[in-house]
Amino acid sequence: MNLGFLGIQFGWGLQMANMSAIFEHLGANAHQIPILWIAAPLTGLIVQPIIGNLSDHTWGPLGRRRPYLLVGALLAFCALILMPHCSTLWMAALMLWLLDMSANTSMVPFRAFVGDLLPKEQRTRGFAMQSIMVGLGAVSASGMPWILNNIFAVNNATSALQRIPKTVQLSFYIGAAIFLGTVLWTIFTTPEHPPKNIARFEELQEERGGVINSLQETWQVLMDMPPTMRQLAWVQSFTWLGLFCFFLYFPPAVAHNIFGAEHQSTPLYSDGIEWAGLCFAMLNISCAGFSLLLPLLTRRLNRKVTHSLCLCSGGISLISLVAIHNQYMLLLPMVGFGITWSSVQSLPYAMLAGTVPTQRRGIYQGVFNFFVVLPEIAVSIGFGWIMKNLLNEDRLAAVVLGGGFLVVAAVATLFVQVPHQTNIIGPEPPKLSD
């Protein structure tokens, strides 16, 4: 069921570890990077609620969610193949838009797909399995350029004719095959169950399906969010302010601040970006390993306290980067940040799942994603000015600031009221816990 997450995250991992470097290879300055990324969150803002609602009200030969998984995977395959051939900034931004739209088309129905098929007592375990697949996919994607260069001796040099390294090009080709292949595996091996009352389902499809109805449903969900979802919205907003600062600037920060590269055409820059990929791999190894402990910790501490502690781990880890000047020491805070990434990928969705209507889980997941993409849009629009006027183009300072946002998110998590649910086995009556 969850194997497709590995492929989707392979695509996300390539994007996160390499896009800022690709922009710099094509001539972007540090303060231009945020606005070049704006296509990604804008796409999520528009696509996710619409696709979520459409998948709530679809039934056909492939089922309910699987048609969207397939379309997203096919489009992502095309974007990943074309991305390393971009020769200008606008072309790279356009391919980022296509890749993000494609991944979103697969991701939102995928989260609802798992929620549809699992009973309540298995959801935490199911979302933890998602985190494991996310970690494995991202580890493979993040380390791929380094592996190709250091193990298979693929040249990572750049030139006027080869502006994007061959190691990055091959990594994107491999990612395209893995994205499509794993999603196809899930589609063909995990059947969906038809609605019990197909006549009523068709009535709801007529009332709530389609793009216009999806927009109306999105507005209605925004107005009628349950209290837990409203409280989690603040947590998600500060979390993704921090995460987006990290993903935008960590690879170039390693190249410039740790490896001392003065320009992206130097060998030190390529070496730094590849080492940043290994750091991403380390954080995702930590993510995958820690995901195995999440069900146990949530049973002992509850989901809210566990998530708050995990966010603190990432915040402190990023803030500690200000004192690190050795490439090998970078791996230690990546372990702490991996704990955060594991929790972010699972616990907010597990806390949300029991508070929204079962038959409308897709649209609620789409709207919940607003509180991921809106802070990303804020960073894309406003952070360029901050970089130029307040942070003096210091990429590492931007990453450290992201750690501060994660600490704020950790505090906000403690104020969330979550319906009490079992995490491992055996149903319990619902009640609000502090």
N, C-alpha and C positions, 0 to 999 in steps of 0.2 A: 504493500500500500504506500509506503513512504519512500520507496527507492527513487521515485521521480524527483524528490526534494534534493537528492544528491546532484542530479544533473542541473536543476534550476540554480542551486547554490554554486555549482561550478561556473555557470555563466555570471552570477553576481560576483563571485570571487575574482574572476578575471577583470571584471569592470572595476571593482573597488581597488584592487592592487595596481592596476595599470592605466586607468583613464587619465588621472592627473598627470602622470608621466607622459602619456601620449600627447596630451595638450601641450605640455612643455616642449616635447620634441618638435611639435608643429609651430612653436614660437610664442606660446602664451606666457605672460608674466604671472607672478604669484597672486596679485590682486585680481587677475582676470579669471582665475580658475573657478571661483564660486559661480559666477554668472554662466559660465560654459556648462556647468552641471545642472542648470535650472530645468532643462528638459526632463530630467529624471523625476524630480518630485512633482512637477506639473502634470506629467503623464499619469503618475499614480493618483493624483487628486481627481483627475477626470475619469480614468479608466477603471479604477478599482471598484467604486460603488456601482457603476453601470454594469460591469462584468459580474459583480457579486449578485446584483438583483436579477440580471438575465439568467444566471445559472440557477438561482432559486426557482425560476419559473420555466425551466426547459426540461423537456423529456423527449428523447428520440432513440434511434438505434444504438447510439453510444452511451445513452443514459442521461444523467442530469449535469454533472460537472465535467465529465471526460471530454465532451466536444471542445470545451474551452482549453483544457490541458493540451489537446492536440494542436489547435490553431496557434496557441502561444508558443509551443515548442517548434513548430515549422517556421514561424516568423523569426524566432530567436536564432534558429540555425542559420538563416540568411544573414541576420545582422552580425553574428559572430564571424562568419566567413568574410564579410565585406569590411568589418571594422579596421583590420590592420592594413588595408589598402588606401586609407584616407590620406589625402595629400594636403588638405587645408583644414583649418580649425572649424569652419562651418560644416564641412563634410563629417568630421569626427563628432560634432555636436548632434548632427542629424542621425548618425548611426547610434549614438547613445540614446537618443529619443526612441528609435525603433527597438533597440535591445530592451530598454526599460519597459516600453509598452508591451512587448512580447512576454517578458518575464512576469509582469503584473497580470497579464491575461491568464497565465498558468497558475500564478501563486495564490490569488484570492480564492478561486474555486477549489484549489488543492487543500487549503486550510479548512474550508467548509466541508470538503469531501471526507476528510478524516473525522471531523466532528459528526458528520451524518452517520458514518458506519460504526463508530465506537460507542458502547454504552458509557454512562456517566462515570462509573467506577474505573474505567480504563483510559479516560481522556488525558489525565496528567501523564500517564505512561506513554500514551500515543503522541502527545505533544513533545515529550522528552525524546521519543524516537525520532521525531522530526529534527530536533536539535542535533542528534547524533549524525543524521544524514547531512544536515547543514554543515556540521563540522568537517565531516569526511570530504564533502564536495569542495569546501573552501580550502582545506589543507592541500588537496591535490592541485587546485587552480592556483593558489598563491605560490606554491613552490615550483610550479612547472617551468617558468623561465630559468630559474637557477639550476634545476635538474637538467634541462636541455643544454645549458652552457657548460656546467661543471662535470656532468656524467657523460653526456652524448657529444660534447665538444662542438655544439652549434654556436656559431659566431654571434656575439651580442653587440658588435660594433655598429655605429651609425655613420652615415655619410650623406652627401647631397642627394644621392640616388636612393639610399636606404635610410630614410629618416626614422622609421620605426624598426627596432632590432628584429632580426630573424627569429630570435627566441620568443619574442612576443607574438609574432605572426603565427608560428607553429602552435603556440599555446592556444590561440583563439580557434584555430582549425580543430584541435583536439577537443576543445570545449564545445564546439558546435556538435560534434559527433556524440559526445557524452550527454549533452542536454537532450537532444532528440531521442537517443537510444534509451535512456533511463525512463523518460516520460512515456515512451511507447510501451516499455515493460509494464509500468503501472497500469496503463490503459487496458492492455490485453490480459492482465492477470488478476485484476481486482474489479469484479462486477458491482454494479450499483443495483439497488432494489427499486422497483417501480413504485409509484405512489399507491397507497392502499385504496384511495378513492380517486380514480383517474378522472372521473367526470368533474369532481370538485376541483381537482388540480388544474384542469383545462379552464374552468371558470376563473380561477385565480390568475392563470397565465394571461387570460384576456384582460383582466382588471389591472394587473400589476406588471406584466411583462412589457417588453419594448423599451426603447431608449427614453421616450418622453415620460412614460410611467416610472422608469428607473430614476429619472431626475426628481420627479415628484416624491417618490418613495424615499429618496435620499434626504430631501428636505424634511419629510415627516419624521424620519428616524432621528435626524439632528434635533428636532424639536422635542422628541419624546424619549431621549436617551435615559435609561435607568440610572439611578444615583451612582452605582458602582462604575458604570461606563464613564460618567462625567468626571468622577474622581480619578479614574485611570487615565483620562485624557490629559490631565496635568502631568502625571507621571511620564506618560509617553512623550509629551512635548519637550520636557527638559531632558529626557533620556536621548531623544534624537537630535536635539541641539548639540549635545556632547558627542554622540556617535558620528554625526555628519562632519563636525570639525576634525575628528580623528581620521575618517575615511578620505576626506578631501586632501589633508595635508601631511599625513604620516609618511607615505612613501617619499615625496620630495623632501620632507624634513630629514629623513635618514640620509638621503643622498647629499643634501647641502650641509646640514648641521653636524652630522656624525662622520660622514666620509669626506667632507670638505670639498665637494665638487663645486667649482665656480660657475660652470656652464653645463647645460644638458648634453652637449656634444662630446664631453670628455669621458674617458673610460671609467673614471671614478663615479660618474653619475649613473651609468648602467649598472655598475657593481652595487651602488647604494640602493637602487630600485630593486635589484634582485635580492639583496639582503632584507629589504623591507618585505618582500614576498615571503621570505623564510620566517620573518616575524609574524606575518599573517598566518602562516602555516602553524607556528607554535601556538598562537592564540586559539586557532581552531582545533588543534589537538587537545588543548586544555578544555575547550568548549565541549568536544565530543566525550572526553573522559568525565567531566563534571556532570554532564547530562545524565549519566548513569546513577549519580547520587541524588539528583533532584527529587524523585519520588520519595526517597527516604527522608530527606531534609524537610520537605513540605509536610510529611506526616508528623515529624517531630516538632517543627517550629510553626507551621502553617505557611501558605503560599506568600502572604503579604510580608512577613518578617524575612523569609528566605529571599524574596526579590529585593528587599531593601538592603540586606547585607551584600547581595551580589552586586548591586549598583555601586555600593560603597567601595567594593573591591576594585572595580574598574576605574572609579574616580580617583582613588588614591594612586593606582598604578600609573595613570596618565600624568598626574601632577608630579610624580616622582621622576618623570623623564627629564625634568629641568636639571637634575643633578647627574645625569648619565652621559658619559662621553665615549664609552667603549661599545663597539658593535655587539659584542657577545653579552654584555650586561643588559642590552635591550630585550633579550629573550625572557628575563625574569618578570618584568611588568606585563609582558604579553600573556603570561600564565594568569595573572590576576585579571587582566582584561578579558581573557577567554571565559572566566567564570561569569562575568557580566554578560557576555554575548550569549552564553548558554541560556541564562535566565530570560534575557530579552526575547529570545526566539520562542519561548514556550510559556512562561508563567503569566504574562499579561493576557494571553489568549485563553489560558486555562481558567484564569479568574473571570474573564468575560463570558466564557461559554455557558456557564450556568445561569446567567442573568438576562439572556436575550431569547426571543421566541425561536423555537427549534426550526420551524419551517421558513424562517427569514434570516437564518444564520449568515447567508452570503452577503446580503445587503448590510447587515450590522458589521460584519468583518470589513466590508469596503469602507463604511463610514468611520470605523475605528481607525482605519489607515490614514484618515485625514490628520490624525494627531502624530503621525510619522512624517507625512509629506509637508504639512504646513510649516513646522520648524525648519525643514530642509529648504523650503522656498524662502523663508526669512533669512537663512544663512546665505543662500545663493544671491539674494538681492542686496543684502546689507553688509555682508562680511568683507566684500572687496574693499569698501571704504575703510572698515576697521583695520584690515591688513595694511593698507597704504598709509593711513594717517595715525594709527595708534600702535600697531605692532611692528611697524618698520619692515614689512615684508618677511617677518620672522615666522617661518612655517612651524617651527617647534613650539613657539608661544601659542599659536592657534590650537595645537593639540593639547597643551596644558590647560588652556581655557576650557576645552571640551571636558576635561576631567572635573573641573569645577561644576559644570552643568550636571554631570552624573551624580555628584554629591547632593545637589539640590533635589534631583529626582528621587534619591534614596530617602530623603526626609519626607517628601510628598507621599511616598508609598505608605508610610506609617499611618496616614490619615484616610486610607481607602477602607471602606466597609465592603467586605466580600461575603456572599452567601456561603455558609459553612458547608463544605462538601468533602466526602472521603476522597483520598488520593490513591489508595491501593485497592482495597476490597470492601464490599459490604455497604449498602446504602444507609444513610442517616437522614433524619428529617431536616429540611432546610431551616436555617436561622442565621441572623446577621451576627458576625463576629467583629470584634474591634479591629 
